[in-house]
């Protein structure tokens, strides 16, 4: 039998499982990973720190055959997870099991913002800013603003979106600088400040506008003044200023037009570092029929990763005490995560592992350009299900190598054979490519055959919709003027 596999160019099962963990689905394990073979109620998993990349087009059962079973096996190992869950399917079929296993369950629900935990994308950079790490805070603000800018990206004229991005950064920095109450640090407060720009009519004295007066209270060489210099210089150019403000409003319209989203992002109900301290699962439920809120997922993934890196640096061995697994379904549909290629390169040495799921090679290239190759090469395990993309088929066929038949070389698996892998209701085929081992054709199972699938989902928590406490420009200016008057009186 071994000779047959050697002649075919494929791994035998005994050869393939040499460095995998045999794991009963009814027993606990210290570590676990992606199930690569299902074997009569048990699985073989990769418990190493290597990343995994799954290729499969729509209908190839990527979620049912790999994402959900991976949550089950990792749950048996007690490791933490951050899961992108476009349909809410992973949550429905795993949350009950993980709750039974003693996991802390968090949900960031962009499909139904009122059902789930709150998360404020401005809170973490605000805390860095107030704790004296302004460089880190500004970097995070820049990442957030860039994602919003990409919502209105135009290849024709970048002027308006660049000006609108600087305006957004400037308004956030104003908020960070002058507001001591973190309950008022959110996007609605940013919008309240913006409302005071350009409120004067063209016939009035624009220099008396309260926003310009507030801006003049900051030092000329401050980053706030630098970011808002262009807008400040447009005070008398009404048409141009209105175009910048219009682009700004378009950038943040996801918040402006959705009261539930605004409410969900006005505070944070969990700390990222808790995910690395106790076994936790955090689901990111995002609508898969539209991409309106995908930018928030990109910001979320980047921010929590940076917290994990900072926390790992504080640990004695430089490793997170509990491994954190990112399971990112529909990864290539998200807007580009800043520095993703660097993130995946550095993750392994911090006890962070990625499972990335994409439909095609071109999708990955479209999202990440040249960095796509770095992302691919950092994934030691590739799982191929089915695809009609010729360039991907050719690449995988070449990676599988060749064998000699009748004194002629032929591919171990041709592009035609790669398109004919079986996809069944319970049993499906998957081609698995791992470093330093020949390719293996595995039979895998639908999650419904796993005993962990019997648990009903955990009901969603619901948070009350209420008006947020917001920063007030008039109150701030009144305080500034009052302080100036008291200072003048003290000098007399």
C-alpha positions as CSV (number, residue, x, y, z in Angstrom):
1,X,0.0,0.0,0.0
2,X,2.8,2.4,0.9
3,X,4.4,1.6,-2.5
4,X,1.2,2.5,-4.2
5,X,1.1,5.9,-2.6
6,X,4.8,6.5,-3.4
7,X,4.2,5.7,-7.0
8,X,1.1,7.9,-7.1
9,X,3.0,10.9,-5.6
10,X,0.5,11.2,-2.8
11,X,1.1,10.6,1.0
12,X,-0.3,7.5,2.6
13,X,-2.4,8.0,5.7
14,X,0.3,6.6,7.9
15,X,2.9,8.9,6.4
16,X,0.6,12.0,6.6
17,X,-0.4,11.6,10.3
18,X,3.2,11.2,11.6
19,X,3.2,14.7,13.2
20,X,-0.5,15.1,13.7
21,X,-2.4,14.5,17.0
22,X,-4.9,11.7,17.2
23,X,-7.8,13.2,19.1
24,X,-11.0,11.5,20.3
25,X,-14.0,13.9,20.0
26,X,-15.1,13.0,23.6
27,X,-11.8,13.7,25.4
28,X,-10.0,16.8,26.5
29,X,-6.7,17.8,25.1
30,X,-4.1,20.5,26.1
31,X,-3.8,21.7,22.5
32,X,-5.7,21.2,19.3
33,X,-6.1,22.6,15.8
34,X,-7.7,22.1,12.4
35,X,-9.1,18.6,11.9
36,X,-7.4,17.3,8.8
37,X,-8.7,13.7,8.8
38,X,-11.9,12.3,10.3
39,X,-11.6,8.7,11.5
40,X,-14.6,6.9,13.1
41,X,-15.4,9.4,15.8
42,X,-11.9,10.8,16.2
43,X,-9.8,13.3,14.2
44,X,-6.2,14.0,13.4
45,X,-5.4,17.6,14.1
46,X,-2.4,19.9,13.6
47,X,-1.5,21.2,17.0
48,X,1.5,23.1,15.8
49,X,1.7,26.9,15.7
50,X,1.5,27.0,11.9
51,X,-1.2,28.9,10.0
52,X,-3.7,27.4,7.6
53,X,-5.2,28.7,4.4
54,X,-8.4,27.2,2.9
55,X,-9.3,27.6,-0.8
56,X,-12.9,26.8,-1.9
57,X,-15.5,28.5,-3.9
58,X,-19.2,28.9,-2.9
59,X,-20.8,25.6,-2.1
60,X,-17.6,23.8,-1.3
61,X,-18.7,23.5,2.4
62,X,-15.7,25.4,3.8
63,X,-17.7,26.4,6.9
64,X,-19.5,23.1,7.5
65,X,-16.5,20.8,6.9
66,X,-13.7,22.9,8.4
67,X,-14.6,26.1,10.2
68,X,-17.2,24.7,12.6
69,X,-15.3,21.4,13.2
70,X,-12.2,23.5,14.0
71,X,-14.1,25.4,16.6
72,X,-15.1,22.0,18.1
73,X,-11.6,20.6,18.3
74,X,-10.0,23.8,19.5
75,X,-12.8,24.0,22.1
76,X,-11.8,20.6,23.3
77,X,-8.2,22.0,23.7
78,X,-9.4,25.1,25.7
79,X,-7.8,27.7,23.5
80,X,-9.3,31.1,22.7
81,X,-10.8,32.1,19.4
82,X,-11.7,35.2,17.4
83,X,-14.1,34.1,14.7
84,X,-15.5,36.0,11.7
85,X,-18.9,34.6,11.1
86,X,-20.6,36.1,8.0
87,X,-23.9,34.2,8.3
88,X,-24.0,33.6,12.1
89,X,-23.8,29.9,11.2
90,X,-20.7,29.2,13.2
91,X,-22.3,30.9,16.3
92,X,-25.5,28.9,16.0
93,X,-23.7,25.6,15.8
94,X,-20.8,26.1,18.3
95,X,-21.8,28.6,21.0
96,X,-23.9,26.1,23.0
97,X,-21.0,23.6,23.0
98,X,-18.4,26.2,24.0
99,X,-20.7,27.5,26.8
100,X,-20.9,24.0,28.1
101,X,-17.1,23.9,28.0
102,X,-16.9,26.9,30.3
103,X,-16.0,29.5,27.7
104,X,-16.7,33.2,28.1
105,X,-18.7,34.0,25.0
106,X,-18.7,37.5,23.4
107,X,-20.5,38.6,20.2
108,X,-19.9,41.6,18.1
109,X,-23.1,41.4,16.0
110,X,-23.2,43.7,12.9
111,X,-26.2,41.9,11.5
112,X,-28.3,42.8,14.6
113,X,-26.4,45.4,16.5
114,X,-28.8,45.4,19.4
115,X,-28.0,41.7,20.0
116,X,-24.5,41.3,21.4
117,X,-21.6,43.0,23.1
118,X,-20.7,46.6,22.6
119,X,-17.3,47.7,21.1
120,X,-16.1,51.2,20.6
121,X,-13.3,51.4,17.9
122,X,-12.1,54.7,19.5
123,X,-11.8,53.5,23.1
124,X,-8.5,51.6,22.8
125,X,-6.6,54.4,21.0
126,X,-8.1,56.9,23.5
127,X,-6.7,54.9,26.4
128,X,-3.3,54.7,24.7
129,X,-3.5,58.5,24.1
130,X,-4.3,59.3,27.8
131,X,-1.7,56.9,29.0
132,X,1.0,58.8,27.2
133,X,1.5,56.5,24.2
134,X,0.3,59.0,21.6
135,X,2.3,57.5,18.8
136,X,0.4,54.2,19.2
137,X,-2.9,56.0,19.5
138,X,-2.3,58.0,16.4
139,X,-1.4,54.9,14.5
140,X,-4.7,53.2,15.5
141,X,-6.7,56.3,14.6
142,X,-5.0,56.4,11.2
143,X,-5.9,52.7,10.6
144,X,-9.5,53.4,11.5
145,X,-9.7,56.6,9.4
146,X,-8.1,54.7,6.4
147,X,-10.8,52.1,6.6
148,X,-13.5,54.7,6.5
149,X,-11.7,56.5,3.7
150,X,-11.7,53.3,1.7
151,X,-15.5,53.5,1.8
152,X,-15.5,56.5,-0.5
153,X,-12.3,55.6,-2.5
154,X,-12.0,57.2,-5.9
155,X,-9.2,56.6,-8.4
156,X,-10.1,59.8,-10.2
157,X,-9.4,62.5,-7.5
158,X,-7.9,61.7,-4.1
159,X,-8.0,65.3,-2.9
160,X,-11.4,65.2,-1.3
161,X,-11.0,61.9,0.5
162,X,-7.6,62.8,1.8
163,X,-8.9,66.1,3.1
164,X,-11.9,64.4,4.7
165,X,-9.6,61.8,6.3
166,X,-7.4,64.6,7.8
167,X,-10.6,66.2,9.1
168,X,-11.7,63.0,10.7
169,X,-8.3,62.5,12.4
170,X,-8.3,66.1,13.6
171,X,-11.8,65.9,15.1
172,X,-10.9,62.6,16.9
173,X,-7.7,64.1,18.3
174,X,-9.6,67.2,19.5
175,X,-12.0,64.8,21.4
176,X,-9.0,62.8,22.8
177,X,-7.2,66.0,23.9
178,X,-10.0,67.8,25.7
179,X,-12.6,65.2,26.9
180,X,-11.7,63.5,30.2
181,X,-14.9,61.4,30.3
182,X,-14.4,58.2,28.3
183,X,-18.2,57.8,28.1
184,X,-18.2,60.7,25.7
185,X,-15.5,59.2,23.4
186,X,-17.4,57.8,20.4
187,X,-18.4,58.6,16.8
188,X,-21.5,60.6,17.8
189,X,-19.3,63.1,19.7
190,X,-17.1,63.4,16.6
191,X,-20.2,64.1,14.6
192,X,-21.4,66.7,17.1
193,X,-18.1,68.6,16.7
194,X,-18.4,68.4,12.9
195,X,-21.8,70.1,13.1
196,X,-20.1,73.3,14.1
197,X,-18.0,73.5,10.9
198,X,-19.4,75.7,8.2
199,X,-22.6,76.6,10.0
200,X,-22.3,80.3,9.2
201,X,-23.9,81.6,6.1
202,X,-21.8,82.9,3.3
203,X,-22.8,86.5,4.1
204,X,-21.7,86.3,7.7
205,X,-18.3,86.7,9.3
206,X,-17.0,83.2,9.2
207,X,-14.1,84.0,11.5
208,X,-16.6,84.1,14.4
209,X,-17.6,80.5,13.8
210,X,-17.3,78.6,17.2
211,X,-15.4,75.7,15.6
212,X,-12.6,78.0,14.3
213,X,-12.5,79.7,17.7
214,X,-12.1,76.3,19.3
215,X,-9.4,75.3,16.9
216,X,-7.4,78.4,17.7
217,X,-7.2,77.3,21.4
218,X,-4.7,74.6,20.3
219,X,-1.0,75.4,19.7
220,X,-0.1,76.1,16.1
221,X,2.4,73.3,15.9
222,X,0.1,70.7,17.5
223,X,-0.9,67.7,15.5
224,X,-4.5,68.8,15.7
225,X,-3.7,72.1,14.0
226,X,-1.6,70.3,11.4
227,X,-4.4,67.8,10.5
228,X,-7.0,70.6,10.3
229,X,-4.8,73.2,8.6
230,X,-6.3,72.6,5.2
231,X,-9.8,72.9,6.5
232,X,-8.9,75.9,8.5
233,X,-7.5,77.6,5.4
234,X,-10.8,76.9,3.5
235,X,-12.9,79.1,5.9
236,X,-13.7,81.6,3.2
237,X,-13.9,79.2,0.3
238,X,-17.4,77.9,0.9
239,X,-17.8,75.6,-2.1
240,X,-14.5,73.7,-1.5
241,X,-15.2,73.5,2.2
242,X,-18.6,72.1,1.6
243,X,-17.2,69.4,-0.7
244,X,-14.7,68.3,1.9
245,X,-17.5,68.2,4.5
246,X,-19.8,66.3,2.1
247,X,-17.0,63.6,1.6
248,X,-16.5,63.5,5.4
249,X,-20.2,62.8,5.9
250,X,-20.1,60.1,3.3
251,X,-17.2,58.5,5.1
252,X,-19.0,58.2,8.4
253,X,-22.5,57.6,7.1
254,X,-22.5,54.0,8.3
255,X,-22.7,55.5,11.8
256,X,-25.0,58.4,11.0
257,X,-27.6,56.3,9.3
258,X,-27.8,53.5,11.8
259,X,-28.8,54.4,15.3
260,X,-28.3,50.8,16.5
261,X,-24.7,50.7,15.2
262,X,-24.0,54.1,16.8
263,X,-25.4,52.8,20.1
264,X,-23.4,49.5,19.8
265,X,-20.1,51.4,19.2
266,X,-20.5,54.1,21.9
267,X,-18.7,52.0,24.6
268,X,-16.8,48.7,25.0
269,X,-18.0,45.9,27.2
270,X,-14.9,43.7,27.1
271,X,-11.1,44.0,27.2
272,X,-9.1,42.4,24.4
273,X,-6.4,41.1,26.7
274,X,-9.0,39.0,28.6
275,X,-9.1,36.7,25.5
276,X,-5.5,35.7,26.1
277,X,-6.0,35.3,29.9
278,X,-9.0,32.9,30.0
279,X,-10.6,30.7,27.4
280,X,-12.9,33.0,25.4
281,X,-14.6,32.9,22.1
282,X,-15.4,36.2,20.3
283,X,-17.8,36.0,17.3
284,X,-17.8,38.7,14.7
285,X,-21.2,38.3,13.0
286,X,-21.3,40.3,9.7
287,X,-23.9,40.4,7.0
288,X,-22.6,38.5,4.0
289,X,-25.1,40.0,1.5
290,X,-23.5,43.5,1.8
291,X,-20.1,44.9,2.8
292,X,-21.2,48.1,4.5
293,X,-19.8,47.1,7.9
294,X,-16.9,44.9,6.9
295,X,-14.5,47.8,7.5
296,X,-15.3,47.5,11.3
297,X,-14.2,43.8,11.2
298,X,-10.9,44.8,9.7
299,X,-10.4,47.5,12.4
300,X,-11.5,45.0,15.1
301,X,-9.1,42.3,14.0
302,X,-6.1,44.7,13.8
303,X,-6.8,46.3,17.2
304,X,-7.2,43.1,19.2
305,X,-4.1,41.7,17.5
306,X,-2.1,44.7,18.7
307,X,-3.3,44.2,22.2
308,X,-2.3,40.6,22.0
309,X,1.2,41.6,20.9
310,X,1.6,44.1,23.6
311,X,0.4,41.6,26.2
312,X,2.8,38.9,24.9
313,X,5.7,41.3,25.3
314,X,4.8,41.6,29.0
315,X,4.8,37.9,29.5
316,X,7.9,36.2,30.7
317,X,8.5,34.0,27.7
318,X,7.0,36.4,25.1
319,X,4.0,34.1,24.5
320,X,0.4,34.6,25.3
321,X,-0.6,32.3,28.2
322,X,-3.5,30.9,26.2
323,X,-3.2,30.5,22.4
324,X,-5.5,32.7,20.4
325,X,-6.8,31.4,17.1
326,X,-8.2,33.7,14.5
327,X,-10.7,31.8,12.4
328,X,-11.5,34.2,9.6
329,X,-14.2,32.9,7.3
330,X,-14.6,34.9,4.0
331,X,-11.3,36.6,4.8
332,X,-10.7,38.1,1.4
333,X,-14.1,39.8,1.4
334,X,-13.0,42.1,4.2
335,X,-11.3,45.4,3.4
336,X,-7.6,45.1,3.7
337,X,-6.4,44.7,7.2
338,X,-3.4,47.1,7.7
339,X,-0.1,45.3,8.0
340,X,-1.7,41.8,7.6
341,X,1.4,40.3,6.0
342,X,3.5,41.5,9.0
343,X,0.9,40.3,11.4
344,X,0.8,36.8,10.1
345,X,4.6,36.6,10.0
346,X,5.0,37.7,13.6
347,X,2.0,35.8,15.1
348,X,3.5,32.3,15.6
349,X,6.2,33.5,18.0
350,X,3.5,35.1,20.2
351,X,1.2,32.0,20.4
352,X,-1.3,33.4,17.8
353,X,-2.5,31.3,15.0
354,X,-4.6,32.1,11.8
355,X,-7.0,30.0,9.8
356,X,-7.9,32.0,6.7
357,X,-10.7,31.1,4.4
358,X,-10.9,32.5,0.8
359,X,-12.8,31.6,-2.3
360,X,-10.0,32.2,-4.8
361,X,-6.4,33.2,-5.2
362,X,-7.5,36.3,-7.2
363,X,-9.7,37.5,-4.3
364,X,-6.7,37.5,-2.1
365,X,-4.6,39.3,-4.6
366,X,-7.3,41.9,-5.2
367,X,-7.4,42.7,-1.5
368,X,-3.7,42.5,-0.6
369,X,-1.8,43.0,-3.9
370,X,1.9,42.0,-3.5
371,X,1.3,41.1,0.2
372,X,-0.9,38.2,-0.8
373,X,2.1,36.1,-1.6
374,X,3.6,36.8,1.9
375,X,0.2,35.8,3.5
376,X,0.1,32.6,1.4
377,X,3.7,31.6,2.1
378,X,3.3,32.0,5.9
379,X,0.5,29.4,5.9
380,X,2.2,26.1,6.3
381,X,-1.0,24.1,5.5
382,X,-3.1,24.7,2.5
383,X,-6.5,23.0,2.1
384,X,-8.0,22.9,-1.3
385,X,-11.7,22.0,-1.8
386,X,-12.9,23.0,-5.2
387,X,-12.4,26.0,-7.6
388,X,-12.7,26.9,-11.2
389,X,-9.9,29.5,-11.1
390,X,-7.2,28.3,-13.6
391,X,-4.3,30.2,-12.1
392,X,-5.0,28.6,-8.6
393,X,-5.5,25.1,-10.2
394,X,-2.2,25.4,-12.0
395,X,-0.4,26.6,-8.9
396,X,-1.7,23.7,-6.8
397,X,-1.1,21.2,-9.5
398,X,2.5,22.4,-9.7
399,X,2.9,22.2,-5.9
400,X,1.7,18.6,-5.9
401,X,4.7,17.8,-8.2
402,X,5.0,15.2,-10.9
403,X,5.5,11.4,-11.2
404,X,6.9,9.3,-14.0
405,X,4.5,7.1,-15.9
406,X,5.8,5.0,-18.8
407,X,8.9,7.1,-19.0
408,X,6.9,10.3,-19.2
409,X,6.3,12.9,-16.4
410,X,2.8,13.8,-15.6
411,X,1.3,15.8,-12.7
412,X,0.4,14.0,-9.5
413,X,-2.9,15.8,-9.8
414,X,-3.9,17.6,-13.0
415,X,-6.0,20.7,-13.1
416,X,-8.9,18.5,-14.4
417,X,-8.6,16.1,-11.5
418,X,-8.5,19.0,-9.0
419,X,-11.9,20.1,-10.3
420,X,-13.4,16.7,-9.6
421,X,-13.0,16.3,-5.8
422,X,-16.1,14.9,-4.3
423,X,-18.5,17.1,-2.3
424,X,-21.1,15.2,-0.4
425,X,-23.6,15.8,2.3
426,X,-21.6,14.0,5.0
427,X,-18.4,13.0,3.3
428,X,-16.2,15.3,1.1
429,X,-12.7,15.2,-0.3
430,X,-10.1,17.8,0.5
431,X,-6.5,18.1,-0.9
432,X,-4.1,19.0,1.9
433,X,-0.7,20.4,1.2
434,X,1.7,20.7,4.1
435,X,5.3,21.7,4.3
436,X,7.9,18.9,3.8
437,X,5.4,16.2,3.1
438,X,3.7,14.9,-0.1
439,X,0.1,16.0,-0.8
440,X,-2.7,14.0,0.8
441,X,-6.3,13.4,-0.4
442,X,-8.4,13.4,2.8
443,X,-12.0,12.5,3.4
444,X,-13.6,14.9,5.8
445,X,-17.0,15.1,7.5
446,X,-19.8,17.6,7.8
447,X,-20.0,19.1,11.3
448,X,-23.4,17.5,11.9
449,X,-21.7,14.1,12.6
450,X,-19.6,15.6,15.4
451,X,-21.1,15.0,18.9
452,X,-20.5,18.7,19.7
453,X,-23.2,19.7,17.3
454,X,-26.0,18.6,19.6
455,X,-25.9,21.7,21.8
456,X,-28.5,24.5,21.1
457,X,-27.1,28.0,20.6
458,X,-26.7,30.5,23.4
459,X,-29.4,33.1,23.3
460,X,-28.2,36.6,22.2
461,X,-27.8,39.2,24.9
462,X,-29.7,42.4,24.1
463,X,-28.6,45.9,25.1
464,X,-30.9,48.8,25.6
465,X,-30.9,51.5,23.0
466,X,-30.4,54.9,24.7
467,X,-29.0,58.3,23.9
468,X,-25.3,58.6,24.4
469,X,-23.7,61.3,26.5
470,X,-21.8,63.5,24.0
471,X,-19.1,66.1,23.9
472,X,-20.4,69.7,23.7
473,X,-18.5,72.3,21.7
474,X,-20.4,75.3,23.4
475,X,-19.8,73.9,26.9
476,X,-16.1,73.4,26.1
477,X,-15.8,76.9,24.7
478,X,-17.6,78.4,27.6
479,X,-15.2,76.7,30.0
480,X,-12.2,78.0,27.9
481,X,-13.5,81.5,27.9
482,X,-14.3,81.4,31.6
483,X,-10.8,80.1,32.4
484,X,-9.3,82.9,30.3
485,X,-11.4,85.5,32.1
486,X,-10.4,84.1,35.5
487,X,-6.7,84.2,34.5
488,X,-7.0,87.8,33.4
489,X,-8.7,88.8,36.6
490,X,-6.0,87.1,38.7
491,X,-3.3,89.2,36.9
492,X,-4.9,92.5,37.8
